[in-house]
Amino acid sequence: METCLHPVFILNDELKSSCDFPADALAAEGYIYEVMRVIEGKPLFVEDHLKRLATSFLLANVRMPITVETIQSRISTLIAANQVSSGNIKLVLKTRTQAEKYWFAAWFIPHFYPSPQTYSQGVSMTSMQLERKDPAVKFQRDWFKQRISEQLKLSGAYEILLINNDCITEGSKSNIFFVKAETIITPPEEQVLNGVTRQKILAVCRQQGINCEERQVCYFELADFEGAFLTGTSPKVLAINAIDATVCYEPRHPLISRISRAYDQLISDYLNEK
């Protein structure tokens, strides 16, 4: 079930009271979705998020119900109406037909941002054999969310590491990077949901002269890496200290710290330009 924070949300083309939020309906499968972060009252990398949203519809071979420009305007309306300076917004959309009562919605969702201590100490992951079908399209999948939730409760880990045919793909809500010999290694784009943060990190690394390698990563390689980190809308760049309680990494690896600082500077520069 979805949870709506703050007084109002947007349903189709109207502002509505959160008391009228149709949680079950908007949690249904079939919606294409996007989640973006708001900092200082500004939607972070909104252009990139909406470009990926449009790409999801294109790859799914379905028509977007409204334009990217209209969505961006409604995001601004949502932020202003709720007077929110920090948080996460979720968008859900599906093709507009006469049979569809709800074809667009945007609202603030609960979020968790790691503390300074968590960034310093890193987080643990547990692996799971699970394949995300059509990873480039952000479809809501209830069965996927349920299995991930159950595994997180059982393991107590921060995040689930997805494995397919003994190859690492991504986290359940994140992308993953590894460090070896001053090189950043990550699974190839076609095997993962290509997160906006992932795209920015690859760009930052190239700007910084850090060697980046996109290739298949096998599970048995984990012990060969010097460090690892995950990326995502809420965690940004977050070091991993252990995977499956058998492979341990130094969360304060200097290259990870360098990338994290560079990404924070990228965010600052973006916000200053808005």
Protein Blocks (a to p, Z undefined) as FASTA:
>chain_A
ZZdehjbdcehjaccdfklpcfklmmpghiacdddddeehiaehklmmmmmmmmmmmmno
pacfbdfklmmmmmmmmmmmnopabdcdddddddddfklmblbdcdddddddddfklmmn
opaddddddddehklbccddfklmmmmmmmmmmnopabdcddeehiafbdfkbccdddee
hiacdddfklpccdfklmmmmmmmmmnopacddddddfklmmmpmbdcdddfklopacdf
bghhlaccdfklfklmmmmmmmmmmmmmmmmmZZ
